[in-house]
């Protein structure tokens, strides 16, 4: 397989992982944050789920276009 397709599959998987992580409830997100070592105040972390959802959707869309699953 071509390297572009291999990178596309990996990026699609990362996009899906970001979407799933962003859609988790806040108590589950606290466990993810503590696992990653984030010790900031809760007021600074409100936008993290939205950023994960948006970034995951963008990655997933772009690489599904590259894989020719979605045709524009």
C-alpha positions as CSV (number, residue, x, y, z in Angstrom):
1,X,0.0,0.0,0.0
2,X,1.0,3.6,-0.6
3,X,2.3,5.5,2.5
4,X,-0.4,8.1,2.0
5,X,-3.1,5.5,2.6
6,X,-1.3,4.1,5.7
7,X,-1.0,7.6,7.1
8,X,-4.7,8.2,6.2
9,X,-5.8,5.1,8.2
10,X,-3.7,6.2,11.2
11,X,-5.1,9.7,11.1
12,X,-8.7,8.5,10.7
13,X,-8.1,6.3,13.8
14,X,-6.7,9.3,15.7
15,X,-9.7,11.4,14.6
16,X,-12.2,8.8,15.8
17,X,-10.3,8.5,19.1
18,X,-10.5,12.3,19.5
19,X,-14.2,12.3,18.8
20,X,-14.8,9.5,21.3
21,X,-12.7,11.2,24.0
22,X,-14.4,14.5,23.4
23,X,-17.9,13.0,23.7
24,X,-17.2,11.3,27.1
25,X,-19.0,12.7,30.2
26,X,-17.0,15.1,32.4
27,X,-16.3,12.7,35.2
28,X,-14.7,10.3,32.7
29,X,-12.8,13.2,31.2
30,X,-11.3,13.9,34.6
31,X,-9.8,10.4,34.6
32,X,-8.3,11.0,31.1
33,X,-6.9,14.4,32.2
34,X,-5.3,12.9,35.4
35,X,-3.8,10.1,33.3
36,X,-2.2,12.7,31.0
37,X,-0.9,14.7,33.9
38,X,-3.1,17.8,33.6
39,X,-3.4,19.6,36.9
40,X,-4.9,22.9,35.8
41,X,-8.0,24.5,37.4
42,X,-11.4,23.3,36.1
43,X,-12.2,26.8,34.7
44,X,-9.3,26.5,32.3
45,X,-10.4,23.1,30.9
46,X,-14.0,23.8,29.8
47,X,-13.2,24.0,26.1
48,X,-11.2,20.8,25.9
49,X,-14.1,18.5,24.9
50,X,-15.2,20.9,22.2
51,X,-11.6,21.2,20.9
52,X,-11.3,17.4,20.8
53,X,-14.7,17.1,18.9
54,X,-13.8,19.7,16.3
55,X,-10.3,18.6,15.7
56,X,-11.4,14.9,15.5
57,X,-14.1,15.8,13.0
58,X,-11.7,17.8,10.9
59,X,-9.1,15.0,10.9
60,X,-11.7,12.4,10.1
61,X,-13.2,14.4,7.2
62,X,-10.0,15.3,5.6
63,X,-8.6,11.9,5.6
64,X,-11.8,10.2,4.5
65,X,-11.6,12.5,1.5
66,X,-8.0,11.4,0.9
67,X,-9.1,7.8,1.2
68,X,-11.8,8.5,-1.4
69,X,-14.6,7.3,0.9
70,X,-16.2,10.8,0.6
71,X,-16.1,12.4,-2.8
72,X,-16.4,16.1,-3.3
